[in-house]
Structures are given as structure tokens and as C-alpha cells.
Amino acid sequence: MFTPHTPEDKKQMLDRIGVKSFDELISVIPDKLRFKGKLDLPEPMSELEIIKHCSEIAAKNSNQNNFVSFLGGGAYDHYIPAVINHILLRSEFYTAYTPYQAEVSQGTLQVIYEYQSLICELFGMDVSNAGMYDGGSAFAEACHMARSITKKNKILIADTIHPYYKKVIETYTHGLNIPIINCGCEQGNSGRVDVSHFAKMIDNDTAAVLIQSPNFFGILESVRELAEIAHKNGALFIVCTDPISLGLLNPPGNYGADIAVGEGQTLGIPSSNGGPFLGVLACRKDYVRMLPGRLVGKTNDVEGKTGYVLVLQTREQHIRRDKATSNICTNEALCALAATVYLSIMGKQGIKEVASQSYAKSHYLAQEISKINGFSLEFKHPFFKEFVVRTKLEPDYIISELIKENIFGGINLEQFNRKWKNLMLICATEKRTKPEIDKYISLLKELK
């Protein structure tokens, strides 16, 4: 319900703020950014009419339910078991906010505890927090965490990290005089970072080395070599990875990661036009007191009964003020619940099967595309689930033609970097069938 303010209400609020008018209140907003027209809204409608009207607007959108999706780049079309939504829609879960009062939040706290336990097992790490906003914010928070642990300042970041994640890191570190050093790719068509460049750029003031593997192009990085370089120079090794890839690949904890992060959207969460997502952040137990966000622990009450409590709350609101390790306001509890249910019902074998099918189908697709005249694989190193194709045709033209056939064909990489002209990022998950993949290939062959 909307309750409008009366002129008297508005005057009273403006007087209290100390300005004469609303225009004076927003005078700091540049004039060119202010909306001066009228909203093009329809006449008043009944509830029945407005539902119909909004449904018609929503029907104009294309989505992964009625299109075949080969999109990747950080949001993926994995199968979401029906049971997940049935559990999420229980009122005790979707109405619960942050569990400040443990005595009335035992269910929510137990869910978070189970989520943390599953993430630790999946990532091979000792401790996980209750979740972050998304993969990008988890990566950025890990940078601040590394600086607090090492008392050093410089961050070395791989050029093959998702461009959006890099933007988030730059935003988080803006104004703090934190040197962000970008380390480039190997010469030639490799699609992965130059290890020797990291070795040259690292020094005694380096707090952390940041890597994504599989990286933005889907390529697997030389993680063990990079971990050795980081640790030899007293820096932390921070790895961002796709949780689904861990059904096949070694977890970060097995090859020297000090902090592991990732985007949890692949774990039973729909892409939903980009959110809400789930940021995964886990670390070695030595660094638990620098972990941002919340941490739920398991204990016993005075009667010996099992209970769940918030054991670490590192935000400035919790009396810590300038000693806070983070100002993140909450965790993605409902998304963490979705990931918990997904991991629980899929189990080790299920995650392995999803990863295996995604790997096999993406490689079959890549192999067949590389046979088409005018198309070639840009990189030669091993990849997982997604890959980059070079085409003689404009990627936007290819994408628009495929949309006519109810197919999301991929991502034009030029939107991220002008140097990536005529490059497309294409993904195939376990959901893609052989007839769908073969149709995609057939349509590419027909394009002129």
C-alpha cells in the first residue's frame, strides 16, 4: 500500500532537514540526470486488470524456459530440481531475515550451518562464511581480508578474471590507495595468464594473488605454479572457481588456495536476469577471525541440547566499529538454502554427473563448431563448460539470427574489451541435449 505524504508532512520533513524545497534537497544531483517528463502510466486499473497487464508485459521477455540457452559468462542454465522451490517457499524460510535472535532462528541458523559445512567439503577448505552477495563481492571482500591478514597492500590480479568481477574489485578498493596490478596472458592463443609475469610483478608488499579457474574464457589456469609463486613471496593465494567444476576438478584447498570464492548461482539458483545470486567465500581456519560476514556455529545449551548461534559477526554494526573486517550487511540466506538443498539432494555422484555432462557436451559442441568454415576455437588449452570461438561473421549478427530460432547463441566478447572483436563465448551445460546442440551447429553452417 502507498500512503502519500500531505503538503504539511513534506514541509515538516524539509524543515527538519534544513532545506526550503525538494529541489534544494536534490540540488547535488546533476540536472541532466533528473527526470523531467511524466511517467507514461495507464489509467487506474482493478487488481484483475493490472495482473493481466503485467503478465502481458512479462510475456514480451525471452527466458531460458522457452529458449535453448548456450549462455555462460557467470550465469548458467543448469537444471534446478523441483524440490528446491518447494522447500524455499515454506514460509519459515522465505520470510526469515537475518538471524539476530538465535532463540527464534534455530531453523535458519541450522540451514546456514549445513550450507557452510557443504561448501567446506566441496571447496576443500576449513571454514566458510554464511554467504556473500555474489561472486564478485566475495572476490572483492577476499582482497580486503588478505590485506588485513598480511598487513600488505598490493593485489596482483589475473587478466583472465571475469571483467565484471574486476570492476567490483576496483570499486571496493577505490579511494584506499590499493595498487591493483593486472597480469596479462601468455603470448599466442593460450587464454590463460602468464605465470612468469606474476613471478616478475610480485614483491614483498603483495598481499594476494587473484586467479579464476576455470577463468572467464572457461580455460583452466596453472594454479599450482601460481600458488607456489604467491606463497614463496608471503602473499595469499585467492582462487575463484565454478562450484560445479569441482565435480571433476581438484578443489582449491588441494592445490594451495588460502581463500576460495565462487558464484553459487550454479547450485540450484535461477539466473533471474542477474540476481539475486550467492557469493561463496571459504578459507583456511588460521584466517577465520578475518572472515567477512557471518559465521554460524554449533553448540549445546545449558540443558545439553544442540543449538546454533552466530559465533562471528565482523561488521562495524556489531560494536567493532573501525575494527570491523567488513561492512557487508547480510548474507544471501534464501539463496544459501537453495544451494544447501541442491548439494544435499545431488550428492557427490550427482555433482560429478553434472560436471561430466557439462564437460562432454561443451567439448562436443566446440569440436563440431571448429569444423565449420569461418569458425575456429580461439584457445588451445583445456576448458570446462564454456569456450571462445572466433568467427568471420559479426557475433551480434549470429546472436540475433539464432534468437529467431529461439536459441540464445552466446556472448559477444567485444562488449567487454574492444580487442576481443569477432569473439564469442559459448557454453553448454548438462541441460543441452544432442538434438539441441546439433540444431545449433546446423544453424551456424547456414549463416552467411
C-alpha positions in Angstrom: 0.0 0.0 0.0 1.2 3.5 -0.8 0.4 6.3 1.6 1.2 9.7 0.1 2.5 12.5 2.2 0.4 15.6 2.7 1.9 19.0 1.9 2.1 19.6 5.7 4.1 16.3 6.1 6.5 17.3 3.3 7.0 20.8 4.8 7.7 19.4 8.2 10.3 17.0 6.8 12.0 19.6 4.8 12.2 22.0 7.8 13.7 19.2 9.9 16.3 18.5 7.2 17.0 22.2 6.9 16.1 23.0 3.3 13.4 25.1 1.8 12.2 22.8 -1.0 12.6 19.3 -2.5 14.6 20.8 -5.4 17.1 22.2 -2.9 17.3 18.8 -1.3 18.4 17.1 -4.6 20.5 20.0 -5.9 23.6 17.9 -5.7 22.2 15.6 -8.5 23.3 17.0 -11.9 20.4 18.5 -13.8 21.0 16.2 -16.8 20.4 13.2 -14.6 17.0 14.3 -13.4 13.8 13.0 -14.8 11.7 15.9 -16.1 8.9 14.3 -18.1 5.8 12.4 -16.9 5.7 8.7 -16.4 3.7 7.0 -19.2 1.4 5.1 -16.9 -2.0 3.7 -17.9 -5.3 4.8 -16.4 -6.1 3.2 -13.0 -6.9 -0.5 -13.2 -8.6 -3.1 -11.0 -6.5 -5.9 -9.5 -7.6 -8.3 -12.2 -6.7 -5.8 -15.0 -3.3 -5.0 -13.5 -2.4 -8.7 -13.2 -3.3 -9.2 -16.9 -1.5 -6.1 -17.9 1.7 -7.0 -16.1 1.5 -10.6 -17.4 1.4 -9.2 -21.0 4.4 -7.1 -20.4 6.3 -10.0 -18.8 5.4 -12.2 -21.8 7.5 -10.0 -24.0 10.6 -11.1 -22.3 12.5 -14.1 -23.6 13.9 -16.5 -21.0 15.6 -19.8 -20.5 12.4 -21.6 -20.1 11.3 -21.1 -23.7 14.7 -20.6 -25.3 17.6 -23.0 -25.6 20.5 -21.3 -23.9 24.2 -21.5 -24.7 24.9 -18.5 -22.5 27.7 -18.5 -19.9 30.0 -15.8 -18.6 29.0 -16.1 -15.0 25.3 -17.1 -15.1 24.5 -20.6 -16.3 21.5 -22.7 -17.3 21.8 -25.7 -15.1 19.0 -28.0 -14.1 17.2 -27.0 -10.9 15.4 -29.9 -9.2 11.7 -29.1 -8.5 12.1 -29.9 -4.8 14.2 -26.8 -4.2 11.4 -24.3 -4.8 9.0 -26.3 -2.7 11.4 -26.0 0.2 12.2 -22.4 -0.4 8.5 -21.5 -0.5 8.0 -22.7 3.1 7.1 -19.5 5.0 9.6 -20.1 7.8 12.3 -19.8 5.2 11.3 -17.1 2.8 10.0 -14.7 5.5 13.1 -15.0 7.7 15.5 -12.2 7.6 18.8 -12.0 9.5 19.1 -14.3 12.5 20.0 -11.8 15.2 18.0 -13.7 17.8 19.2 -17.2 18.0 16.4 -18.4 20.2 13.8 -17.8 17.4 16.0 -18.5 14.4 17.2 -22.1 15.0 15.9 -23.3 11.7 17.6 -20.6 9.7 20.8 -20.9 11.7 20.9 -24.7 11.1 20.4 -24.2 7.4 23.4 -21.8 7.3 25.5 -24.2 9.3 24.7 -27.0 6.9 25.5 -24.7 4.0 28.9 -23.8 5.5 29.7 -27.5 6.0 28.8 -28.5 2.5 30.8 -25.6 1.0 33.9 -26.5 3.0 33.6 -30.1 1.8 33.1 -29.1 -1.9 35.9 -26.5 -1.9 38.3 -28.4 0.3 38.6 -25.5 2.8 38.3 -25.4 6.6 35.8 -22.6 7.1 33.0 -21.0 5.1 31.0 -17.9 6.0 27.2 -17.7 5.7 27.4 -16.3 2.1 28.0 -13.0 0.3 26.0 -11.0 -2.2 27.5 -12.7 -5.3 30.8 -14.0 -6.7 32.2 -10.5 -7.5 31.6 -9.2 -4.0 33.1 -12.3 -2.4 36.2 -11.8 -4.6 36.5 -8.2 -3.5 35.9 -9.0 0.2 38.7 -11.6 -0.1 41.1 -8.8 -1.2 40.4 -6.8 2.0 40.7 -9.9 4.0 44.1 -10.6 2.6 45.3 -7.1 3.4 44.1 -7.5 7.0 45.9 -10.8 7.3 49.2 -10.0 5.6 49.4 -6.3 6.6 50.5 -5.7 3.0 48.8 -3.6 0.3 49.4 -4.7 -3.3 47.0 -7.0 -5.2 48.1 -9.0 -8.3 45.1 -9.9 -10.4 44.9 -12.1 -13.5 43.6 -10.5 -16.7 41.5 -13.7 -17.3 39.2 -12.9 -14.3 35.6 -12.0 -15.3 35.6 -8.3 -16.3 32.6 -7.7 -14.1 34.4 -9.2 -11.1 37.4 -6.9 -11.8 35.1 -3.9 -11.8 33.7 -4.9 -8.4 37.2 -5.3 -7.0 38.1 -1.9 -8.4 35.0 -0.3 -6.8 35.7 -2.0 -3.4 39.3 -0.8 -3.4 38.7 2.7 -4.8 39.9 5.5 -2.6 42.0 3.3 -0.4 45.2 3.6 -2.4 45.4 -0.1 -3.0 47.7 -0.9 -6.0 45.8 -3.3 -8.3 48.3 -4.8 -10.7 46.9 -6.6 -13.8 48.9 -9.6 -15.0 48.4 -10.4 -18.7 48.0 -13.5 -20.8 50.7 -15.7 -22.3 51.8 -14.9 -25.8 49.8 -16.7 -28.5 46.4 -18.3 -28.3 46.5 -19.6 -24.7 43.6 -17.9 -22.9 45.4 -18.1 -19.6 47.7 -15.9 -17.6 51.4 -15.6 -18.0 52.9 -17.3 -14.9 56.3 -15.6 -15.5 54.6 -12.2 -15.4 53.3 -12.9 -11.9 56.7 -14.0 -10.8 58.2 -10.7 -12.1 55.5 -8.4 -10.6 55.2 -10.0 -7.1 57.2 -8.4 -4.3 57.3 -8.1 -0.5 54.4 -5.7 -0.5 52.0 -8.1 -2.3 49.0 -9.1 -0.1 47.4 -11.5 -2.6 47.4 -13.2 -6.0 44.0 -13.4 -7.5 43.1 -16.2 -10.1 39.9 -17.5 -11.6 40.0 -21.2 -12.7 38.1 -22.1 -14.9 38.7 -18.5 -15.9 36.4 -16.1 -17.8 37.1 -17.9 -21.1 36.5 -21.4 -19.5 40.2 -22.2 -19.5 42.0 -24.0 -16.6 44.8 -22.0 -15.2 48.2 -23.2 -13.9 47.1 -23.0 -10.3 49.8 -25.0 -8.6 52.6 -22.8 -10.1 50.8 -19.6 -9.2 50.2 -20.8 -5.6 53.9 -21.6 -5.3 54.8 -18.1 -6.5 52.4 -16.5 -4.1 53.5 -18.4 -1.0 57.2 -18.0 -1.8 56.7 -14.3 -1.5 54.5 -14.3 1.6 51.3 -13.5 -0.3 47.9 -15.2 -0.1 46.6 -17.3 -3.0 42.9 -16.4 -3.7 41.1 -18.6 -6.2 37.6 -18.0 -7.8 36.1 -21.2 -9.2 32.8 -22.6 -10.6 31.4 -24.9 -7.9 30.0 -27.3 -10.5 33.5 -27.8 -11.9 34.6 -29.3 -8.6 32.6 -32.4 -9.5 35.6 -33.2 -11.8 38.4 -30.9 -10.8 40.6 -30.6 -7.7 39.1 -28.3 -5.1 41.1 -25.1 -4.3 42.1 -26.4 -0.9 44.0 -29.2 -2.6 46.3 -27.0 -4.6 47.2 -24.3 -2.1 44.4 -21.8 -2.0 44.3 -19.7 1.2 40.9 -18.2 0.3 38.4 -19.7 -2.2 35.5 -17.8 -3.6 32.9 -18.5 -6.3 29.5 -17.8 -7.7 26.9 -20.1 -6.2 24.2 -19.5 -8.8 25.1 -22.8 -10.4 23.9 -24.6 -7.2 20.1 -24.6 -7.8 19.6 -20.8 -8.3 17.9 -19.5 -11.5 19.8 -16.8 -13.5 16.8 -14.4 -13.0 18.3 -11.6 -15.1 21.3 -11.5 -13.0 20.3 -12.0 -9.4 19.9 -12.4 -6.5 22.9 -14.6 -6.6 25.1 -16.2 -3.9 28.7 -15.4 -3.2 30.7 -18.3 -1.8 33.7 -17.5 0.4 35.8 -20.0 2.3 39.3 -20.0 3.9 41.8 -21.9 6.0 41.0 -21.9 9.7 44.0 -19.7 10.5 42.2 -16.8 9.0 38.7 -17.3 10.5 38.8 -14.1 12.6 39.4 -12.1 9.4 36.4 -13.7 7.6 33.9 -11.1 6.5 30.1 -11.5 7.0 28.7 -14.1 9.4 29.7 -17.5 10.7 27.2 -19.9 12.3 28.5 -22.4 14.9 27.0 -25.4 16.6 26.9 -25.7 20.4 25.0 -27.1 23.3 22.7 -25.1 25.6 22.6 -25.4 29.5 20.3 -28.5 29.1 22.8 -30.2 26.8 20.6 -29.7 23.7 22.1 -28.9 20.3 21.8 -25.2 19.4 23.0 -23.0 16.6 24.4 -19.5 17.1 26.2 -16.7 15.3 29.8 -17.1 16.5 31.4 -14.4 14.4 29.8 -11.1 13.3 32.5 -9.0 11.8 30.6 -6.0 10.6 31.0 -2.5 12.1 27.5 -2.5 13.5 28.4 -5.3 16.0 30.3 -2.9 18.3 33.5 -3.4 16.4 33.4 -0.1 14.6 36.8 0.7 13.0 38.0 -2.8 13.8 35.4 -4.4 11.6 36.7 -6.7 8.8 33.7 -5.9 6.6 30.6 -3.7 6.3 28.6 -6.3 4.4 25.1 -6.1 5.8 23.6 -9.5 5.4 24.1 -12.9 3.8 22.1 -14.4 0.9 20.2 -16.8 3.3 17.5 -17.9 0.9 20.0 -18.5 -1.9 22.2 -20.3 0.5 19.3 -22.5 1.4 18.8 -23.3 -2.3 22.4 -24.3 -2.6 22.2 -26.4 0.5 19.2 -28.3 -0.8 20.8 -28.7 -4.2 24.1 -30.1 -2.8 22.2 -32.3 -0.4 19.9 -34.0 -3.0 22.6 -34.1 -5.8 25.3 -35.6 -3.6 28.8 -36.3 -4.7 27.8 -38.5 -7.6 25.2 -36.0 -8.8 27.6 -33.1 -8.8 30.1 -35.3 -10.6 27.5 -36.3 -13.2 26.5 -32.6 -13.9 30.2 -31.7 -14.3 30.9 -34.6 -16.5 28.0 -34.0 -18.8 28.8 -30.3 -19.0 32.4 -31.1 -19.9 31.5 -33.7 -22.5 28.7 -31.6 -24.2 30.7 -28.4 -24.4 33.7 -30.3 -25.9 31.4 -32.0 -28.5 30.0 -28.6 -29.4 33.4 -26.9 -29.6 34.7 -29.8 -31.8 31.8 -29.5 -34.2 31.9 -25.7 -34.4 35.6 -25.8 -35.2 34.8 -27.9 -38.3 32.6 -25.1 -39.8 34.1 -22.8 -42.4 34.7 -19.4 -40.9 34.7 -20.6 -37.3 37.7 -21.6 -35.1 38.5 -22.2 -31.5 40.4 -19.2 -30.1 42.3 -21.0 -27.4 44.0 -24.4 -27.3 44.3 -25.1 -23.5 41.8 -27.4 -21.6 38.5 -25.8 -20.8 35.4 -26.6 -18.7 31.8 -26.0 -19.9 32.5 -22.8 -21.9 34.9 -21.8 -24.7 35.7 -18.9 -27.0 35.1 -19.1 -30.8 36.5 -16.8 -33.4 34.2 -16.1 -36.3 34.4 -14.2 -39.6 30.8 -13.0 -39.1 29.8 -10.4 -36.6 28.9 -12.1 -33.3 25.9 -9.7 -32.9 24.5 -10.9 -36.3 25.0 -14.5 -35.3 23.3 -14.0 -32.0 20.3 -12.1 -33.5 19.8 -14.8 -36.1 19.8 -17.6 -33.5 17.3 -15.7 -31.4 14.9 -16.0 -34.3 15.2 -19.8 -33.8 14.6 -19.5 -30.0 18.2 -20.0 -29.2 20.5 -17.9 -27.0 23.6 -18.4 -29.0 26.4 -16.9 -26.8 28.0 -13.7 -25.7 29.8 -11.2 -27.9 33.0 -10.6 -26.1 33.7 -7.2 -27.7 31.3 -5.6 -25.2 33.9 -6.3 -22.5 37.0 -5.4 -24.5 37.4 -3.9 -28.0 40.4 -6.1 -28.6 38.1 -9.1 -28.4 36.4 -8.4 -31.7 34.8 -11.3 -33.6 35.0 -13.5 -30.5 32.0 -15.3 -28.9 31.8 -17.0 -25.5 29.7 -20.2 -25.8 28.6 -22.5 -23.0 26.9 -26.0 -22.9 25.7 -27.4 -19.6 24.2 -30.8 -18.7 20.8 -29.5 -19.9 21.7 -29.3 -23.5 20.6 -32.3 -25.5 22.4 -33.7 -28.6 19.4 -32.6 -30.9 19.7 -29.1 -29.4 23.4 -29.0 -30.0 23.2 -30.4 -33.5 20.5 -27.9 -34.4 22.8 -25.1 -33.1 25.6 -26.4 -35.3 23.3 -26.8 -38.3 22.1 -23.2 -38.0 25.7 -21.9 -37.8 26.5 -23.7 -41.0 23.6 -21.9 -42.8 24.7 -18.4 -41.8 26.2 -16.2 -44.5 
